[in-house]
């Protein structure tokens, strides 16, 4: 839905709250919600006429506010550029207001005044923090502001961090059990020996140690047995999973079914799936399927899919008969220790959305019992499909999975969605009811006056959610632009940052983070610190074809093996074109060629979808870097379509 006509000066809040008394917008009319009927509908009163109506939640939008108010209250930021000390201040502010957010105190001015007094702040400041967080639901709303834009702020120096990490690991996290005070003393001593000035404060060491989980501390200092006795999670009894979205588990698996390519309908591969399950209700909260092996992208795409409502996604796939009313930011996200779950991207994004990341200990499968059972359910259902593979030769018998494969990637994806639709409606053996009914009970309340947690807030800033959960690289910006994997990228918005120096380390070039989708590296996403928004940074050479990161790196390896310089991007892309020609010619003959060809087709579909999923990222480059003023939106500039 478009904003009311106001010369582009109004924009919706970044989240939509669906609860009694909330203000919402539908077709440019404002309403107040009076009652929630079910997961899909509410009764509301139109503010202008006073008329009561039934509204579909999927068609609602958040209230509008002016761009000036929006930028003042919640400016866009690059999450990864925020210094740790600012995140810590924001976390402390959230801790101060959390009793009010969770309803643990009365909603009186006296209770707010007492909280403010205990925190050593004014009541007005407390209410300002409260309103900022309620409007956005993001931890970054509580970050301290810096009039100078953050230049010159003190950050924990890399050499200090290296020394501190080494001492904490060797002295504090050991059976020697050095105290925090003694650990800090040792860190300061080594920093002094290294000529570091000023020395890190003792409180800095305290904060670093506080970030280490209690389980890891106990395991390293007292032994694994002591940690297991205190922290072990037993199957079917995960603490804190008493309501929907309290605990979500996520994992990957390769599906036991062979699929065929779109063109020749011949076998190509077994695809992968990443799933997120709500532990309380067992509903499937998010999914992501791919031909590539699991990566940070898989994890990020699954989490963003879990957070966002599903109506637009199902509409795009033409599955209007499917009901998938499960979404929302989870309180805790539980995963195994795979490397794609341990990257900075997921850690920083989780901090922004106040998600508690919990990694499953290695070789402790019972920690992920619920997601493992869901994966087992999916595998069992797939056994009835043509092209199904089996766990062992005895199960397989003489069945030829490749010869019997019939489904394409997209057809299997749609089949899985219908499978989860049926799964949500069927009684679950452990719940005594269906996952859908359990979710409704947890959200809306149940028999006997049992209270529900209320409908989850709907994120309206879809672009931000998707980009926040994308992987990134750090690069300097030179006069030729940015280079990654020996491919050059350029956009005029990079000009102000050419050869920029790091304000904290004046002798070093400033590093900028560029987010990307590995399925299509024809562009990276750069957060402009001046404009406070993302820009798509395309190839410097616009004649180069879109490729995936995997295809690009495979071509570079081939070039190296053939003695061709990997610094020449045209040579690399020439190899890619040759490989594609060979693959296309061999597609009817070899499975690997068909698989490569199908991956390119899936990546092309991804590029087509991007324009809808990332609607306001500026794609074409402006002719120059403009002075950025409040209310100026570069996306309003008419530009030539780039043909993607």
N, C-alpha and C positions, 0 to 999 in steps of 0.2 A: 504494500500500500504506500502511495506517495504522501508526502507531508502536505498539509494545507498550503495553499498558495500564499506565500509570505516572502516572495523574492529570495527564496532559498535560505531565509534566516531562522528557520525553525527545524528542529530535529528531535526524534524520539529519544527518550531515556534508554540507556543500554540494557535495561531489563524490564520485564513486564511482570508485575505482581498480581496474581489471581487470588484474591481473598475478599471477604466481606468488607465493603467500604473503599476498596481500591478504585482509582480512576483509570479508565481505559478509553481507547479511541477505536471507532469502527466507521469506515467511510467518511472520515472527517467530522464525525459527530462524537461528542464526549458523553460518557456514561459513568455511572457509579454502580459497582457490583453490589447487589442486595443479597443474593443467595447462590450457592454453587449447587447445581443439579447433579452433575456427574463429572467424569473426567473430560468431557467434551463441551459441556454447555453451562451457562450461567444465566440467572435472572438479573437484569440490570435496569436502572432508571436513566433515561436520557436527561441530561442536565437542562437542556433548553426547553423541552416540552413537559417534562415530568412523567412521560409515558413509560410504563413498564414493558420490557421486551425480553425474549429469550435470545441469547447470542451464542454463536459458536466460538469457542475459545481460539480455534485456529485462525479466525478472521480478525482477532483483536490486535491492537498495537498499543505501545506504551504512550503515555501523555507526552505532549511536545513541550519544548522549552526553546528559548532563543539560542542561537549559536554562541552568542557572547556568554550567556549563563552556562551553557554546556562546557565551553572551553575553560571558563573560570573555575567551574566546579570539578571538572574531570578531564583535563587535557590528555590527549593521546601521548603515550610514552613508549620508548623502546625498553621492554622489560629487562633485557640482558645488560643494558647499560647502567642500571641502577646499582650504586655501591651497596655493599652488604650492610653497612651501618644504617643506611636509609631504610632498607627492608626491616631491620631490627626495630627501628623507631615505629614503623607502620604496624609491625606485629604487636608491639607494646600498646599502641593506641587501640588496636582491635581487642586486645585483652581487657583494656579499660572499659570499653563499651559493650563487651560481650554479654555481661549480666542483663543488660536491657534488651539486647537482641534476642536472647534466649528466654526472656520473660522470667528470669530468676529474681527480679526485684519488682517492686510496684512501679507503675508508670506515673509516679508522682514527681513533682519538681523537687520534693524533699529527698527522694531516693537518688535522683540524678545529681542533686547538689552534694549529697554525701559521697557518691562515687567520684565526683570531680574533686572534692576536698581530699579524699584518700589518695588520689593520683597527683595532687598538687597542681591542678589546672583550674581554670574558670569554668563555670557552668555553661557559659556561652560557647566556649571551645569544645566542651563535651558534646553539646547539641550539634555543633557544626560537623564534628567527626561522625556523629551518628547519622546525620542527613546525607553526608557524602557517601558513606558506606551503604546506606539503605538505597540510595539512588542507583548505585553502580553494582553493588555486590562484589566489588573487586578490592583486594588488599591495596593495590596501587593508588586507590582514592585517598588513602591515609598517609601516603608518602609526604615527608616534609618538603616544603617548597623552598627554592633557592632563587633569589632575585637575579643572580648572575647566570642563571641557566645551568648551574651545576659545575661551571668551570672552576678548577682549582680546589674542588672539594677533596678532603682527605679520604683516601681509600686505603685499605690494608695493602701495603706494598707486597709485590709478588715474592721478593726475597724474604720478607718477614713471614709471609704465609708458608713458604717452603720450610723455613727453620721451625716454625711453630708446629706444622704438621708432622715433621720428623720427630720432634721431641715428644709430642703427645702420643704418637704411635709407639715410640720406643720406651718411654718412661711412664707415661700416665696409663696407657692401655696395655699394661703388662702385669705380671704377678708381683712385680716390684711395688705396684700400687702407690706411686708417688702422689702426694696431695696436689690439689690444684695450685695452691700457693707455691709449693716447691717447683711445680712444673713451670709456672709463670716465671719464677726466679731463674730457672735454667734457660728458658727461652730468651729472657732479657740479657743474660750473661753472654749467650752465643751471638745475639744481635750486636751487643757491644763489641765483642771480639771481631765481628765482621765490619765494624765501622758504621753501623746503621744509626742514624740520628734523625728524628727522635726515637727512643726505644718504645716498643709497643706497651700500652697500658695493661695493667693486671686484668682490668675489666674486659679487655679484648680477648685475653686468653680464656676467661670465664665463658664468654659468648661462644667461642669456638668449641669448647668442650660441651656446652649445653646443646649444641647441634647434634652431638653423637647420641644415638638411641640408647635408652637404658639397657636394652638387651645386649647390644654390642659391648657396652661398658662392663656389664656383669660377666659376660662370656670371656672377655679378654683379661679381666682382673681376678675373677673368682673361678673361671673354668666353664666350659660348655654345659656341664651337668647342672650347675647352679642356675644358669640362664634358662635351660629347658624347664626346670622345675617351676620357675617363676613366670616365664613367658610362653610356654608351650600352648599352642592352640589345638584342641582336639576336635576331631571330625564332628560336625553338627553342633558345635558349641562355640561359635566365634563371638567373643565379647563385643558389645556395642552395636550389633546388627539387629537392633530391636525395632527398627522402622525402615521404610524404604529410603534409599540413598545414604544410609548410615555407613554401609560397607559395600564396596563393589570390588569384584575380583576380575582380573583380565589375564588372558593367555592366548597363545597361538597354537595352531596345529595344522599339519598338512592333511587335506581332506582325502579320504580313501575312495576317490572316484576319478577316473580318467575323463578329461573333456576333449572336445574336438575344436578345430579352428573354425572361424566364421565362413571362410571361402570354400575350402575343399571338404569340410566336414570329416576330417581325418584326425586321429588322436595326436595330442600335443603334450599334455602334462597333467599332473595333479596340482590343483591350486591350493593356496594357503588361506586360512581364515584367522582373524583376530576377533575375539569375542569378549564382551564385558557383561557380567551377570550381577544383578542386585541380589545380595545374599539373603536379605530378609524375605523378599517375595519370589525370588528365583526368576524374575523376568529378564529377558535379554535386553539390556539397556543400550548396547552399541555393538556394531559389527563392521568389519572391513575385510574384503576379499581381494586377493592379488595373485598374480602369476609369479611374482618375485618372492624370495625368501623374506622372513620377518626382518624389520628394520625399525629405526626410530620413527619413520613415517607411518608404519603400520600401527604402532602404539599411539602416536599422536592423532591419526585419523580416527581410530576407534574411540579414543576419549572424547574428541570433539563431536563425533557422531552420537555418543552417549549423552553429552550435555545438551545438544540442540534438539528442538522438536523435529519430528520426522515427516510432517505433512508435505512440505515442499519436495523432499527427497522422494517420497512415494509417488507424488504427482508427476515428477519428472520421469520416473520409471514406468508410469502408466498403471500403477497398482492401486487404484482408487478404492478397491474393495477390501484392502488390508487395513486393519486398525492396529496402530502401534503408538499408543498414547503414553509412552514411557520416556522420560527425559529429565534432565536436571543435573546440577553440580553435586557430585557426591561428597560426603564428609571425609571418607577414607578410601583410598585405592590400593588394593592388595595385589601384588604381582610376584612372579618369581625373579631370580637374580640374573636373568638374561641381559646381555649388554645393552639391548635396545631399550630396556626399562631403566637403565642407570645413567643415562646421559643428562647433560645440563638442560637441554630443552624441556624435558618432562619435569625436571626438578623446579626450574624457574616458573614454568606455566602453572604447576601445581601450587606454588606459593602465591601466585597472583589470584587464583580462584579459591584459595584457602582449602586445598585438598591435602589431606594427610597421606603422604606416600609411604607404603609399608611393603618392604621387599621380603619375599618368602625365603627362609633359610635354605641353603643348598641341601639336597637329599632329604627334604622333609615334605614329602608329597601331601600329607594330610592337611598341611596349611592351605592348600588350594583345592580342597575336596569338592567344593560346590562347582567351580568352573571345570574341574576335571570330569565331574559327572555330566555336566552339560555337553562337554566335548564328546563324551561317550554316547550320549543320546543322539547327537548329530551323526556320529559314525555309524551307529546302529541303523538309523533311518536311511542312510545313504547306501546300505547294503542291498536295498531293493531296487536301486537305480541301475539302468544299463551302464556298463563301464565301471561298476564298482570293483575296487580291489579288496583284498582280504588280509587279515592279520598274519596268516601263515599258509604254507602250501596245502595243509590238510583242509582248511576252510575253502581255499580257492579251487581245489580239485582240477578239473580240466577247463575251467571257465577262463576265457580269454578276454580280459578287461579292455584291452586296446581295440580288439575287433568289434566289441559290443558297445563301445562308447558312442553316444549320440548327442550329448548336451554341449553347447558352447559355454563360454565363460559367463556371458550375460544371462543365458537361460538357467544355468546353475545358480547364479546369484538370485534370480527371481524365485527359483524353486526353494532356496533356503529361506527367503523372506516369508513365503507361504508356510514353510515348515514351522518357523518360529511363531507365526500367527496361530497355527493349530496348537502348538505347544503351550502357548499362553492361555488357551481356552480349556485344555485338558486338566483333570485333577492330578495333582502332584502327590506322589506316594508319601512324601515326608511332611507336606503341608496340610494334607487332609482337605485341600481345596485347590482351585486352579491358581496359577501365578497371577493372572489378571485379577481374580477376586481378592487375593492376598494383597496385591498392590492397592486396589481400591480401599480395602479395609485400613491399610496403613496410611493412606493419603486422606480419605474422607471420613474415617471413623467406622466403627462396626457396632454390632449388637451389644446390648448391655451398657450403652453409653460410653463405649471405648472411643477415645479421642484419636483423630488422625493428625498427621503433621501438617496437613494443608497441601494444596497444589504447589508443586515446585515453581520457582520463578523461571520465566521463559526468557532466555537471552535474546535480545533483539539486535545486538551487535555481532551478527553472524560472521562478517569478515574478520573482525578482531579475534574471535574464538578460533577460527580456522588457522589464521596466521600464527597465533600464539602457540599452536601445537605443531608447527612445522619445524623441521631441523634447520640448522644454520651453520654458516662458516664465518670466520673472522678474517677480514682482509683490509689492507690499506687502500686508499684511493689515489691513483697516480694521474698524470696528465692524459693517459690513454684510457682511464676508467678503472675498472676492477677486473682482475684476472683470477680465474679458478680453473683447475685442471687444464691449464694452458689455453683456455678459451677466454676471449676478451669481451667485456660487457661495458656498455656506456649509455648514459642518459644525461641530459643537460642539468638535471637537479644535482648531479654529483660535482659540478664545477666548483661550488663554494668550499668543497671539502678536499680538493686536490692538494696533496702533500701536506695536509693538516697535521699538526704536531699534537701529541698527547699532552693535555693540560697538566696532568700529574707527573709526567716524565718528559720534560721539554726536549730531551735529546732523542726521543723516539717518535716515530710516526704513529699517528692515531689509528687504532684498529676499529673498524666498523663491522657490525653484524649484518649479514645478508641471509635472509631466510629463503628456502627453496623447496620445491616438490621434486624429488628424485626422478619421478616419472616424466618430467619435462623440464630440462635445464636450459631451455631457450630464454628463460628470464629468471632473475632473482628478485626478491622483495627487499627493498632498502627503506629503513625508517629515517626520514629526513628530520634531523634535530631542530631545524628552523620551522619547517611547515607543520611539524607534529603529525605526520601521516606517512603511510607507506606508498612507495612508488615501485612499479615493475621496471626492472632494469634489463633491457633486451640485449641480444648480441650486438657488439659493435659493428660487425659485418652482417648486415640484414639479409644477405643472400644465403646464409647458412641454414640448413634445415633443422627443425626441432628434433631433439634426441633425448633419450633417457640418460641418466647418470651411468647406468650399468653398460649401456651401449657405447657411450663415450669412453669409459675406462677400458672396455674390452678392445676398442680400436687403438687406444694408446699402447696397450700391451702388445698388440699385433705389430704396430709401427716399430716399437722398440726391438722386437724379435727380428724384424726385417731390416734393422739398421737405419730406419727413417727417423728424423728428428721429431721428437714429441713436442717441440716448441713451436712448430708450424701448424697452426690450427687448420689451415686449408688442406694440408696433407692428411691430417687426422680425419677431417670430414670427407675427404675423397675416399679414404679407406672405408668409412661407414657406408658411403653410397655404393661402393663396390660390394661390400658384404650384403647390403640389402638386395642388390641385383642378383647376387648368387643365391641368396635365401629365397627370393621370389621364384627363381627358376627351379630351385630344388624343392619347393614347398610341397609338391605332389608326391615327392619321393622320400623325403626324410622328416622325421618327427622334430628334430632340433630346428630345422629351417622353418617349419610351420609354427613352432613355438615362438621363435624370434619374430616372425611376421605377425603373429597374433598379439604379442606384447606391444608392437608398434601401433597396432590398431586400438588396443585398449588405452595406450598413452594418448592417441589422437582424440579419443572420446573424452579423456580427462581434460585436455586442452579446451575442448568445446564447452565442457561443463564449467570451467573456471570462470568464464565471463558471468555466469549466474551466481556462482558461489562466492566470488570476490568482486562484487558489483561496483565498488567505488575506488578500487586501486587504480591509479592513473597508469594507463598502459602506454599510449603514445607520448613521446617526450615533448614538453613545451619548448618553444624556440629559445628561451632564456630562462634563467632562474629568477623569478619575480620576487619583489619584496613581499613578504607574507604578512598580511594584516588579519586581525580577528574578523571572522565572517567570510574571508576569502576561501573559496573551495576550488582548487584546480580541476576537479573532475567535471565542473560545469563548462569547461572550455571545449568547444566543438573541435574534434580532431578527426584525422583520417583513420579509418579502420585498418588494422594491420593484417587482416586476412586470416587470423588464427581461427 
